[in-house]
């Protein structure tokens, strides 16, 4: 059996790779490992996004948790950052979110948080996985009054809204905002929070039906939001993904503002106000070279990690940093939450806009975005890590690295959550890097597809 846990929990096609049986086993094993040191009946908090398989997997997971004697607080549909916060708020021993984030509806995932709301380290995931592989998950099954209970708390997301609006002291009166909720978990929380702070909100893709999550909308499909911002004469567009741990923006001209630009704007503002811990920003190797130039120019220390918000968070904790994230929009404000938080990220950006009195396009000028080409090559999960074993692929990569040496970058990496190899090339000429990235991706698909 291949390793169950990827970079963001256990992911797969719901009902095929991520089955109800596996969800129950994860519930049993997860409850045993995460609550083993408690001297009381353990409690696990569970939430999910809006995809149709969420109910199936949630009920199977909770059956596993309660079968080994742990209680469950089920909060229903809630953003991933809400589950992380509520796990701490309710003093649960662990939290679990059922979501495949930005992936299509047929996928789903199960991600654990510890009692402090942090994603699990590899060693703890390995411990959970070992119990499942050894078939020992049901060994601790309880009977009678020792079986766990399920407490349904569908109002709990309101407490996350309260936490968010209280974390950022901003009055949004007079701001016109188009909010793309991705037919996902933010369809209530983000819209309600923005309205409570005084904004005029035009919500789109806020009617999830279980089948439409992330479909041509949200932070991975920004075309409609770009058009609507201009049509509505809005100050900003805000876009979330299916579980609302990502956030990207659109300025008043209809241009996309990515995670690197958002961190540049907010990070510089925090530094200037003495609120950026260590004057440090933690990002990944995928961040645009323009962010590095901006940081050097403004006295911000840039720390780089491998791709994945969990690795960003680990470095933040190691270095005492309070701001970090990814170009894709996973941004962590560690003073206020323990994971990427789309709503908090939006509120911090809006706060800079309000205090500065500047349009978003003006604020974005702090960083020059150098051209990047990012192309996904399809490759099966069992082959995606082996691209360098192909002489044709490794030779093509070496040639490109020599071509862009000193004037750009070539970065090839397997996706942690999808059957893809991601090809990124950064350089000065957009047409050239687009062609080189597309050609390399086609070669990888030919060799590994």
C-alpha positions as CSV (number, residue, x, y, z in Angstrom):
1,X,0.0,0.0,0.0
2,X,1.3,3.5,-0.9
3,X,1.5,6.1,1.7
4,X,-2.0,7.4,2.6
5,X,-1.0,10.9,3.7
6,X,0.1,13.4,1.1
7,X,1.1,17.0,1.7
8,X,-2.4,17.9,2.8
9,X,-4.0,14.9,4.4
10,X,-5.5,11.9,2.7
11,X,-6.9,12.7,-0.7
12,X,-8.5,10.8,-3.6
13,X,-11.6,10.2,-5.6
14,X,-14.4,9.8,-3.1
15,X,-16.0,6.3,-3.1
16,X,-13.0,4.8,-5.1
17,X,-9.7,5.8,-3.5
18,X,-11.2,7.6,-0.5
19,X,-13.9,5.1,0.5
20,X,-16.3,5.1,3.4
21,X,-14.4,2.2,4.9
22,X,-11.1,4.1,4.8
23,X,-12.8,7.1,6.4
24,X,-14.0,4.9,9.2
25,X,-10.5,3.4,9.7
26,X,-9.0,6.9,9.7
27,X,-11.6,7.9,12.4
28,X,-10.7,4.9,14.6
29,X,-6.9,5.3,14.1
30,X,-6.9,9.1,14.3
31,X,-8.9,9.2,17.5
32,X,-6.6,6.6,19.1
33,X,-3.4,8.4,18.2
34,X,-4.5,12.0,18.8
35,X,-6.3,11.4,22.0
36,X,-4.1,8.8,23.6
37,X,-2.6,11.1,26.3
38,X,-5.9,12.5,27.6
39,X,-7.2,11.5,31.0
40,X,-10.8,12.1,30.0
41,X,-13.1,11.0,27.2
42,X,-11.5,12.5,24.1
43,X,-13.4,14.9,21.9
44,X,-12.8,15.3,18.1
45,X,-14.3,18.3,16.2
46,X,-15.4,17.5,12.6
47,X,-16.4,19.8,9.7
48,X,-16.6,19.5,5.9
49,X,-17.0,21.6,2.7
50,X,-20.0,21.5,0.4
51,X,-19.2,18.6,-1.9
52,X,-21.7,15.8,-2.2
53,X,-19.5,13.1,-0.8
54,X,-19.0,15.1,2.4
55,X,-21.9,13.6,4.2
56,X,-20.9,10.0,3.3
57,X,-17.4,10.5,4.5
58,X,-18.3,12.5,7.6
59,X,-20.7,9.9,8.9
60,X,-18.2,7.1,8.2
61,X,-15.4,9.0,9.9
62,X,-17.6,9.9,12.9
63,X,-18.7,6.2,13.2
64,X,-15.0,5.3,13.4
65,X,-14.3,8.0,16.0
66,X,-17.2,7.1,18.3
67,X,-16.6,3.4,17.9
68,X,-13.4,3.7,19.8
69,X,-15.0,5.8,22.6
70,X,-14.3,9.3,21.5
71,X,-17.0,12.0,21.4
72,X,-17.6,14.1,18.3
73,X,-18.6,17.8,17.8
74,X,-19.9,18.0,14.2
75,X,-20.1,21.5,12.9
76,X,-21.3,20.7,9.4
77,X,-20.2,22.9,6.5
78,X,-17.3,25.1,7.6
79,X,-14.1,26.5,6.1
80,X,-10.9,24.7,6.9
81,X,-9.6,27.7,9.0
82,X,-12.9,27.6,10.9
83,X,-12.3,23.9,11.9
84,X,-8.7,24.8,13.0
85,X,-10.0,27.7,15.1
86,X,-13.0,25.9,16.6
87,X,-10.8,22.9,17.6
88,X,-9.0,25.3,19.9
89,X,-12.1,27.2,20.9
90,X,-13.9,24.1,22.1
91,X,-10.7,22.6,23.6
92,X,-11.1,19.4,21.5
93,X,-8.3,16.9,21.4
94,X,-8.2,17.0,17.6
95,X,-10.0,18.4,14.6
96,X,-10.8,16.9,11.2
97,X,-11.9,18.7,8.0
98,X,-13.3,16.7,5.1
99,X,-12.4,18.6,2.0
100,X,-10.4,18.4,-1.2
101,X,-9.9,22.2,-1.2
102,X,-9.6,23.5,-4.8
103,X,-10.0,20.1,-6.5
104,X,-13.1,19.1,-8.6
105,X,-16.2,17.6,-6.9
106,X,-15.3,14.0,-7.5
107,X,-12.3,14.3,-5.1
108,X,-12.4,14.6,-1.4
109,X,-9.9,14.5,1.5
110,X,-9.6,14.0,5.2
111,X,-7.2,16.3,7.1
112,X,-6.4,16.2,10.8
113,X,-5.5,19.0,13.2
114,X,-4.0,18.5,16.6
115,X,-5.5,20.1,19.8
116,X,-3.8,23.4,19.0
117,X,-5.2,23.6,15.5
118,X,-2.0,22.7,13.7
119,X,-1.6,20.2,10.9
120,X,0.0,16.9,11.9
121,X,3.7,16.3,11.6
122,X,4.8,13.4,9.4
123,X,5.6,11.2,12.4
124,X,2.0,11.4,13.8
125,X,0.5,10.7,10.3
126,X,2.8,7.7,10.1
127,X,1.5,6.5,13.5
128,X,-2.1,6.7,12.3
129,X,-1.2,5.0,9.0
130,X,0.5,2.2,10.8
131,X,-2.6,1.3,12.8
132,X,-4.6,1.2,9.6
133,X,-2.1,-0.9,7.7
134,X,-1.8,-3.4,10.6
135,X,-5.6,-3.7,10.7
136,X,-5.6,-2.7,14.4
137,X,-8.0,0.2,14.2
138,X,-11.0,-1.6,15.5
139,X,-9.0,-3.3,18.3
140,X,-10.1,-0.5,20.7
141,X,-13.8,-0.7,19.8
142,X,-16.1,0.1,22.8
143,X,-19.5,-1.2,23.7
144,X,-22.4,0.0,25.8
145,X,-22.0,3.3,27.6
146,X,-18.4,3.6,26.5
147,X,-19.3,4.3,22.9
148,X,-18.8,7.9,21.9
149,X,-21.6,10.5,21.3
150,X,-22.1,13.0,18.4
151,X,-23.0,16.6,19.3
152,X,-24.4,18.5,16.3
153,X,-23.3,22.2,16.4
154,X,-24.4,23.8,13.1
155,X,-24.2,27.2,14.7
156,X,-20.4,26.9,15.5
157,X,-19.4,28.7,12.3
158,X,-20.8,31.9,13.7
159,X,-18.1,31.8,16.3
160,X,-15.5,31.7,13.6
161,X,-17.1,34.8,12.0
162,X,-16.9,36.6,15.3
163,X,-13.3,35.7,15.7
164,X,-12.5,36.9,12.2
165,X,-14.2,40.3,12.5
166,X,-12.7,40.9,15.9
167,X,-9.2,40.0,14.7
168,X,-8.9,42.9,12.2
169,X,-10.1,46.3,13.3
170,X,-11.4,47.6,10.1
171,X,-14.6,49.5,9.0
172,X,-15.5,48.6,5.4
173,X,-18.3,51.1,5.1
174,X,-18.3,52.6,1.6
175,X,-16.4,49.6,0.0
176,X,-18.1,47.7,-2.8
177,X,-16.8,44.2,-2.9
178,X,-17.5,41.3,-5.3
179,X,-17.1,38.0,-3.4
180,X,-16.6,34.7,-5.3
181,X,-17.4,31.9,-2.8
182,X,-16.5,29.0,-5.2
183,X,-19.8,27.3,-4.3
184,X,-17.9,26.2,-1.3
185,X,-17.6,26.5,2.5
186,X,-17.2,30.3,2.6
187,X,-20.7,30.9,1.0
188,X,-22.0,32.1,4.4
189,X,-19.0,32.9,6.6
190,X,-17.2,35.3,4.2
191,X,-20.2,37.2,3.0
192,X,-21.6,37.6,6.5
193,X,-18.3,38.8,7.9
194,X,-17.8,41.4,5.1
195,X,-21.3,42.7,5.5
196,X,-21.0,42.9,9.3
197,X,-18.0,45.2,8.8
198,X,-20.1,47.5,6.7
199,X,-19.1,46.5,3.1
200,X,-21.6,46.4,0.2
201,X,-21.2,42.8,-0.9
202,X,-22.1,41.4,-4.3
203,X,-21.8,37.6,-3.8
204,X,-21.3,35.2,-6.7
205,X,-21.1,31.4,-6.7
206,X,-22.7,31.4,-3.3
207,X,-25.3,28.7,-3.9
208,X,-23.6,25.3,-3.4
209,X,-25.6,22.3,-4.4
210,X,-23.1,19.6,-3.7
211,X,-22.1,19.2,-7.3
212,X,-20.8,22.6,-8.3
213,X,-17.9,23.3,-5.9
214,X,-14.9,25.0,-7.7
215,X,-16.7,24.6,-11.0
216,X,-15.4,27.5,-13.2
217,X,-15.3,29.7,-10.1
218,X,-13.3,30.6,-7.0
219,X,-9.6,31.3,-6.7
220,X,-8.6,28.8,-9.4
221,X,-11.0,30.3,-12.1
222,X,-10.9,34.1,-11.8
223,X,-12.2,35.1,-15.2
224,X,-15.8,35.8,-14.2
225,X,-14.7,37.7,-11.1
226,X,-12.4,39.9,-13.1
227,X,-15.3,40.8,-15.4
228,X,-17.8,41.4,-12.6
229,X,-15.5,43.7,-10.6
230,X,-15.2,46.0,-13.7
231,X,-18.9,45.7,-14.5
232,X,-20.0,46.4,-10.9
233,X,-17.5,49.3,-10.5
234,X,-16.3,47.5,-7.4
235,X,-13.3,48.5,-5.3
236,X,-12.0,44.9,-5.2
237,X,-12.9,41.3,-5.9
238,X,-12.2,38.6,-3.4
239,X,-12.0,34.9,-4.3
240,X,-11.9,31.9,-2.1
241,X,-11.4,28.2,-2.9
242,X,-13.7,25.3,-1.9
243,X,-12.6,25.1,1.7
244,X,-11.7,28.9,2.0
245,X,-8.1,28.5,3.1
246,X,-7.0,30.2,0.0
247,X,-7.7,33.8,-1.1
248,X,-6.8,35.8,-4.2
249,X,-7.9,39.3,-5.1
250,X,-8.9,41.3,-8.2
251,X,-8.1,45.0,-8.3
252,X,-10.6,47.7,-9.5
253,X,-9.2,47.4,-13.1
254,X,-10.0,43.6,-13.2
255,X,-6.4,42.5,-12.8
256,X,-5.5,39.5,-10.6
257,X,-3.5,40.1,-7.4
258,X,-1.9,36.8,-6.4
259,X,-0.7,35.5,-3.0
260,X,2.8,36.9,-3.5
261,X,1.5,40.4,-4.2
262,X,-0.9,40.2,-1.2
263,X,1.9,39.2,1.1
264,X,4.1,42.0,-0.3
265,X,1.4,44.6,0.4
266,X,0.4,43.3,3.8
267,X,3.9,42.3,4.8
268,X,5.3,45.8,4.0
269,X,2.5,47.4,5.9
270,X,3.1,45.2,8.9
271,X,6.8,46.0,8.8
272,X,6.2,49.7,8.7
273,X,4.0,49.5,11.7
274,X,6.4,47.3,13.7
275,X,4.0,44.3,13.5
276,X,6.0,41.9,11.2
277,X,7.8,39.6,13.6
278,X,11.6,39.6,12.9
279,X,10.8,41.7,9.8
280,X,10.5,38.2,8.2
281,X,8.3,36.7,5.6
282,X,8.1,33.0,4.9
283,X,7.3,31.9,1.4
284,X,8.0,28.9,-0.9
285,X,10.3,28.3,-3.8
286,X,7.4,29.0,-6.2
287,X,7.2,32.6,-5.1
288,X,7.9,35.1,-7.8
289,X,11.4,36.5,-8.1
290,X,9.8,40.0,-7.9
291,X,8.9,39.3,-4.2
292,X,12.5,38.6,-3.5
293,X,13.5,41.9,-5.1
294,X,10.8,43.8,-3.2
295,X,11.8,42.2,0.1
296,X,15.5,43.1,-0.4
297,X,14.6,46.7,-1.3
298,X,12.5,47.1,1.8
299,X,14.6,45.4,4.5
300,X,12.3,42.3,4.8
301,X,14.0,39.0,5.5
302,X,12.7,36.3,3.1
303,X,12.7,32.7,4.2
304,X,12.0,30.0,1.5
305,X,10.6,26.5,2.0
306,X,9.6,23.7,-0.3
307,X,6.0,23.9,-1.7
308,X,3.2,23.3,0.7
309,X,1.6,25.5,3.4
310,X,2.5,22.9,6.0
311,X,6.2,23.6,5.3
312,X,5.6,27.3,5.4
313,X,4.0,26.9,8.8
314,X,6.8,24.7,10.1
315,X,9.4,27.3,9.2
316,X,7.2,30.1,10.7
317,X,7.1,28.2,14.0
318,X,10.8,27.5,13.9
319,X,11.7,31.2,13.2
320,X,9.0,32.9,15.3
321,X,7.5,34.4,12.2
322,X,3.9,35.6,12.1
323,X,3.3,36.0,8.3
324,X,3.9,33.5,5.5
325,X,2.2,31.8,2.6
326,X,2.1,30.7,-1.0
327,X,1.6,32.4,-4.4
328,X,-1.6,30.3,-4.7
329,X,-3.2,32.2,-1.9
330,X,-2.6,30.1,1.2
331,X,-1.6,32.9,3.6
332,X,-1.0,32.3,7.3
333,X,-1.4,35.0,9.9
334,X,-0.1,33.0,12.9
335,X,-1.1,35.6,15.5
336,X,-4.7,34.9,14.6
337,X,-5.0,31.4,13.2
338,X,-2.9,28.2,12.7
339,X,-3.6,27.6,9.0
340,X,-4.1,29.4,5.8
341,X,-7.2,31.5,6.2
342,X,-8.9,33.1,3.2
343,X,-11.2,35.4,5.2
344,X,-8.5,36.7,7.5
345,X,-6.2,37.3,4.5
346,X,-9.0,39.3,2.8
347,X,-9.7,41.4,5.9
348,X,-6.0,42.3,6.3
349,X,-5.7,43.4,2.7
350,X,-8.9,45.4,2.9
351,X,-7.5,47.0,6.1
352,X,-4.4,48.2,4.3
353,X,-6.6,49.7,1.5
354,X,-8.8,51.5,4.0
355,X,-6.0,52.9,6.1
356,X,-3.9,54.0,3.2
357,X,-6.8,55.4,1.1
358,X,-5.1,53.8,-1.9
359,X,-6.7,51.7,-4.7
360,X,-5.6,48.1,-4.8
361,X,-3.8,48.6,-8.1
362,X,-1.7,51.4,-6.5
363,X,-0.8,49.1,-3.6
364,X,0.2,46.3,-5.9
365,X,2.9,48.5,-7.5
366,X,5.1,47.8,-4.5
367,X,6.1,44.6,-6.3
368,X,7.0,43.9,-10.0
369,X,5.7,40.6,-11.1
370,X,8.2,38.8,-13.3
371,X,6.7,36.6,-16.0
372,X,6.1,33.0,-15.0
373,X,4.7,30.0,-16.9
374,X,3.1,27.3,-14.9
375,X,1.9,24.2,-16.8
376,X,0.5,21.0,-15.4
377,X,1.6,17.7,-16.9
378,X,-0.7,14.7,-16.2
379,X,1.0,11.8,-14.6
380,X,-0.4,8.9,-12.6
381,X,0.2,9.2,-8.8
382,X,2.5,6.1,-8.9
383,X,4.7,7.7,-11.6
384,X,4.7,11.4,-10.9
385,X,7.8,11.3,-8.6
386,X,9.9,9.5,-11.2
387,X,10.2,12.2,-13.9
388,X,13.9,12.4,-13.5
389,X,14.3,8.7,-14.3
390,X,13.4,9.4,-17.9
391,X,16.5,10.3,-19.8
392,X,14.5,12.4,-22.2
393,X,12.8,14.4,-19.4
394,X,16.0,14.9,-17.3
395,X,17.9,15.9,-20.4
396,X,15.3,18.5,-21.4
397,X,15.3,19.9,-17.8
398,X,19.1,20.2,-17.8
399,X,19.0,22.1,-21.1
400,X,16.4,24.5,-19.8
401,X,18.3,25.1,-16.6
402,X,21.3,26.1,-18.6
403,X,19.2,28.3,-20.9
404,X,17.7,30.3,-18.0
405,X,20.8,30.4,-15.7
406,X,21.2,33.9,-14.4
407,X,18.0,35.2,-16.0
408,X,15.3,33.0,-14.6
409,X,14.4,29.7,-13.0
410,X,13.2,26.3,-13.9
411,X,11.3,24.4,-11.2
412,X,9.7,21.0,-11.7
413,X,7.8,19.2,-8.9
414,X,5.1,16.5,-8.5
415,X,1.9,17.8,-7.0
416,X,1.3,16.7,-3.4
417,X,-2.4,16.3,-3.9
418,X,-3.2,15.6,-7.6
419,X,-1.9,13.2,-10.4
420,X,0.2,16.0,-11.9
421,X,3.8,17.2,-12.4
422,X,4.0,21.0,-12.2
423,X,6.3,22.7,-14.6
424,X,7.3,26.3,-13.7
425,X,9.6,28.5,-15.7
426,X,10.4,32.1,-14.8
427,X,12.1,34.5,-17.2
428,X,11.9,37.8,-19.0
429,X,10.1,36.8,-22.2
430,X,6.6,35.5,-21.6
431,X,6.2,33.9,-25.0
432,X,9.4,32.0,-24.8
433,X,8.8,30.7,-21.3
434,X,5.2,29.7,-22.2
435,X,6.5,27.6,-25.1
436,X,9.3,26.0,-23.2
437,X,7.0,25.1,-20.3
438,X,4.3,23.7,-22.6
439,X,6.9,21.6,-24.5
440,X,8.4,20.2,-21.3
441,X,5.0,19.4,-19.9
442,X,4.0,17.6,-23.1
443,X,7.2,15.6,-22.9
444,X,6.5,14.6,-19.3
445,X,3.0,13.5,-20.2
446,X,4.4,11.4,-23.1
447,X,6.9,9.7,-20.8
448,X,4.8,9.3,-17.6
449,X,1.2,9.7,-18.7
